[in-house]
Amino acid sequence: MSKRTITVIPGDGIGPSIIDSALKILDKAGCDFEYEFADAGLTALEKHGELLPQRTLDLIEKNRITLKGPLTTPVGEGFTSINVSLRKKFSLYANVRPVLSFKGTQARYENIDIITVRENTEGMYSGLGQKVSDDGTTAEATSIVTRQGAEQIATFAYELARKEGRKKVTIVHKANIMKSTSGLFLKTAREVGERYPDIQTEEMIVDATCMKLVMNPENFDVIVTTNLFGDILSDLCAGLVGGLGMAPGANIGKDAAIFEAVHGSAPDIAGKNLANPTSVILASIQMLEYLGMADKAAKIREAVSAVIEEGDRTTRDLGGTHGTTDFTESVLERL
């Protein structure tokens, strides 16, 4: 049987070092992948004169599975977000951001286990209608929510909840104010929820959700929401378990999936062997689960969990004094 080929985008800043860590761990766990490397972000701009070269798009389309490090989009220079471009290009409509407590982190909470399912292509991220008046005093942006998009993401969330043995889906909205867009999302998600009588449905306004996540995060299970709210809430959830360094992300469509570290490229520590690779390692675990390789995913998760709990060669953000390579070596030894 031929090996599965994965497209790998090392990314910018700390990206290449943490991706290298994840690949070594995948290899050690016996995943037996072939890797095809591609450039994107500032690295691609410097090498090829464009943020997202055609070769990179071709490899993503060919292999259908991509593991990606953090990318940098130049700010204030008219460039479109690379991540948004990839999601729209490959119709990666579902952004799945799980957070799970690991013993030994600096997190303020314990026993957190929440999945945020975020609509990934519509809403305020549709990129439509953005303009500033000639005199610079008025700005506009258009939010687009469709019944098809809302139904698609809600169905994804409920199916995921059922598959994972989850008990509850919380539909997060702002329909009391944004009666058209958020109202349509809520109405459609509510209709989808009726098809899943085995799963409890809860509806919650986004500002109340933020407060309750901080006060009683253990009451949440699966959250489904629109693009902008999902972006904010998933970062809030990451804060519950120790920060973005402990949070992976998956962008999933019908024909392709991209798994990524959700934090930035951290250029200030690039090349200094300081970065915590856990986010992209957890993203690779998501990738394995997506590919039906749950046994290897569990094996890697157990190794990472043991390293963090024992404080064995952990990075500074985890309370340790070590760097990327030492942390990686500690995981590899356990594998």
Secondary structure by P-SEA (a helix, b strand, c coil): cccbbbbbcccccaaaaaaaaaaaaaaaaccbbbbbbbbccaaaaaaccccccaaaaaaaaaacbbbbcccccccccccccaaaaaaaaacccbbbbbbbbbccccccccbbbbbbbccccccccccccccccccccbbbbbbbbbaaaaaaaaaaaaaaaaaacccbbbbbccccccccaaaaaaaaaaaaaaacccbbbbbbcaaaaaaaaacccccccbbbbcaaaaaaaaaaaaaaacccccbbbbbbcccbbbbbccccccccccccccccaaaaaaaaaaaaaaacaaaaaaaaaaaaaaaaaacccccccccccccaaaaaaaaaaac
